[in-house]
Amino acid sequence: MTEFAFSKISSLAWDQKNTIRNVRRNKYLSRYIIESHIIILICTLIYGAVLGYYVRGTQIILNSLKIPILYLVTLYIAIPIIFIVDALMENKITFMQVTTLLLLGFTSTSIVLIAFTPLMLFFILTTNDYSFIVILNIAVSGFAGYFGIVSILSSFKRFHNKDTWSPSLIIGSFIIVFVGTQLAWALRPFFHSSTNFTRPISGNFYVALARLAGQNPMVAVIIIGIFLLIAIFITATRLHLDSQDAKKRHRKIESKTKSKPGQIKKENKNINHNMPNYPPPYYPGAVWNIPQVNPVQPNKK
């Protein structure tokens, strides 16, 4: 199953242009949805099990269930809102297409999570600092979520080829962030041993994060700052590459619109050579070499 998931990463995440083209044509939507669910489930299950290893015991099983629930429920809440807002903007997109595009974005998030899983496991095995592990997990999750949102924005931009997707995606991005963070707070504990699946709902994620950062501010600033710098660097690099691609496409369009004189002369020569010497009205597309006769100048006396 794991080998199947990783074999599909290249076709879903890295071949995004072809994938978006197929989604626009309503091709392979069911296959994309099933494969994206499989990748998200496997990646989030492994990441959750690694988080549970900090406490060990039954928390490994509980966390391996909580993390997939966290991402999939957030996704399912965001899908109808983005679809309705997108439809109000008069964009021609179906519910299946919206679902597929959002699933592809969450697939990118899951891939980033699984990439940082060895890092999380390393620090879990080498440190017992609770606040450090929690802040590191928040930074990794936020970094992965950032990539997911960027992927969703890019997918919708390529799908619509215009700017009317912006309101729906801005609203959807805020919903994904706030629903995801609050749902993570509702599904706690992740780093404490508990016989219950969740704790009673109390407080708020952002108040708890501020309190935790206040206990160890230097660690919070360093970890979050490093991930913000990485995100800024990657965003700037991606924007630069997109601008380079746009310039290349513009040059190709210009080269196609400009005609080549040598080729046209050769084609005209072939036409003159092969076609009979009939008057021009019968062959209006031919090029006729009509000699120019200088007018007779009158003799000046």
WOJODA-V289201 format. One record per helix or strand. SS is the DSSP state (@ for helix, = for strand). FROM is the first residue (numbers start at 0). TO is the last residue. Records with the same first field share a line. If there is no record, write none. Layout:
SS=FROM-TO  FROM-TO
//
This chain:
@=1-13  15-23  28-51  58-87  94-125  129-159  165-185  204-214  216-256  260-273  279-281
//
